[in-house]
Amino acid sequence: MNFPHWVSVFTDTLLLIPFIFVLFGSIVITIQTKWVQLRQLPLLGKTFLRSLTKKDPLHSQSTIPSYKALFTAMSTTIGTANIVGPIIAIGHGGPGALAGFLLATLFGCATTYVEVCFALSFRSKNRDGSINGGPMPYVKEALGSFWANVYAIAGATLLIA
């Protein structure tokens, strides 16, 4: 066995374990939220269409309109990798890879929903009036500072790799 093959086997195994863990967690979250990603599709469409036709009464110079927030959230969730990834996966693994992508995306929507809800629930105002939010506050609040540090190290490692 040559070195590139060994590295390929190692990285495939290393990536498979977290993928299975995250997919199983996403399925559990989907069941716990009673398929929120499908139940809320009509509300998503209504909110989007309403934002295009009416001026948002809560919108001011210091806030973002709801449709822009929706597009920003969708663009960061979908990303370029989810557009190019299925094409590469189909090329390497065949059409079954697309089914895997669709299932992961379907269950991942519930995970994103819960993550955003937690981020909004655990945000706080700083002394200067700015808002502190995102995953770090709720990981620290719910699981403790040890896991918040693990999350920060994992995020930094992903940025470097």
C-alpha positions in Angstrom: 0.0 0.0 0.0 1.5 3.3 -1.1 1.4 6.5 1.0 -1.3 8.4 -1.0 -3.6 5.4 -0.7 -3.0 5.2 3.0 -3.8 8.9 3.4 -7.0 8.5 1.4 -8.2 5.6 3.5 -7.3 7.5 6.7 -9.1 10.7 5.7 -12.2 8.8 4.4 -12.5 7.0 7.8 -11.8 10.2 9.7 -14.6 12.0 7.9 -17.1 9.2 8.0 -17.3 9.0 11.8 -18.3 12.7 12.3 -20.7 12.5 9.3 -22.6 9.6 10.8 -22.7 11.3 14.1 -24.0 14.6 12.6 -26.5 12.8 10.4 -27.9 10.7 13.3 -28.2 13.9 15.4 -30.0 15.7 12.5 -32.5 12.8 12.3 -33.1 13.0 16.0 -33.6 16.8 15.8 -36.0 16.4 12.9 -38.1 14.0 14.8 -38.0 16.1 18.0 -39.1 19.2 16.0 -41.8 17.3 14.2 -40.3 17.9 10.7 -40.1 21.7 11.1 -38.3 22.0 7.8 -41.4 20.8 6.0 -44.0 22.3 8.3 -42.7 25.8 8.0 -42.3 25.9 4.2 -45.7 27.7 3.7 -44.7 30.3 6.3 -41.3 30.8 4.6 -43.1 31.4 1.3 -45.6 33.8 2.8 -42.9 35.8 4.6 -40.8 36.0 1.4 -43.7 37.2 -0.8 -45.0 39.6 1.9 -41.6 41.2 2.2 -41.5 41.8 -1.6 -44.9 43.5 -1.7 -45.1 45.4 1.5 -42.8 47.6 3.5 -41.8 45.9 6.7 -43.1 48.1 9.6 -40.2 47.0 11.9 -37.6 47.9 9.3 -35.6 51.0 10.0 -32.2 52.3 9.0 -30.5 50.2 11.7 -32.2 46.9 10.8 -32.0 44.4 7.9 -35.2 43.7 5.9 -36.6 40.2 6.4 -36.1 39.1 2.8 -32.4 40.2 2.9 -32.0 38.3 6.2 -33.6 35.2 4.5 -31.3 35.4 1.5 -28.2 35.9 3.7 -29.2 32.9 5.8 -29.9 30.8 2.7 -26.6 31.7 1.0 -24.5 30.9 4.1 -26.3 27.6 4.6 -26.2 26.5 1.0 -22.8 27.9 0.1 -20.7 27.2 -3.0 -19.7 23.7 -1.8 -23.3 22.5 -1.9 -23.6 23.6 -5.4 -20.4 22.1 -6.7 -20.3 19.2 -4.3 -23.1 17.1 -5.8 -21.6 17.4 -9.2 -18.3 16.1 -8.0 -20.0 13.4 -6.0 -22.0 12.2 -8.9 -18.9 12.1 -11.0 -17.1 10.0 -8.4 -19.9 7.9 -6.8 -22.7 7.9 -9.3 -26.4 9.0 -8.9 -26.7 7.5 -5.4 -24.4 10.2 -4.1 -27.1 12.8 -5.0 -29.7 10.9 -2.9 -27.2 11.0 0.0 -26.8 14.8 -0.5 -30.6 15.3 -0.6 -31.1 13.3 2.6 -28.3 15.1 4.4 -29.8 18.5 3.3 -33.3 17.6 4.3 -32.2 16.6 7.8 -29.6 19.4 8.1 -32.4 22.0 7.7 -33.8 21.0 11.1 -30.3 21.3 12.6 -29.9 24.8 11.1 -33.3 25.8 12.5 -32.5 24.6 16.0 -29.0 26.3 15.8 -30.5 29.6 14.8 -33.2 29.4 17.5 -30.5 28.7 20.2 -28.4 31.5 18.9 -31.3 33.9 19.2 -32.4 32.6 22.6 -29.0 32.9 24.2 -27.9 36.2 22.8 -27.1 39.0 25.2 -26.5 42.8 25.1 -23.1 44.1 25.9 -22.4 47.3 27.9 -21.8 49.3 24.7 -25.2 48.2 23.3 -23.8 45.7 20.8 -25.3 42.2 20.7 -23.3 39.1 21.5 -24.8 36.0 19.9 -24.0 32.9 17.8 -23.1 29.4 18.8 -20.5 30.2 21.4 -22.8 31.7 24.0 -25.3 28.8 23.9 -22.6 26.2 23.9 -21.0 27.9 27.0 -24.4 28.4 28.7 -25.8 24.9 28.0 -22.7 22.7 28.1 -20.1 24.7 30.0 -16.9 26.5 29.2 -14.9 23.3 28.5 -17.2 22.4 25.5 -17.2 26.1 24.4 -13.4 25.9 24.3 -13.5 22.6 22.4 -15.9 24.2 19.9 -13.6 27.2 19.5 -10.6 25.0 18.9 -12.5 22.8 16.4 -13.7 25.9 14.5 -10.1 27.3 14.4 -8.8 23.9 13.2 -11.4 23.9 10.4 -10.4 27.4 9.3 -6.7 26.4 9.1 -7.3 23.0 7.4 
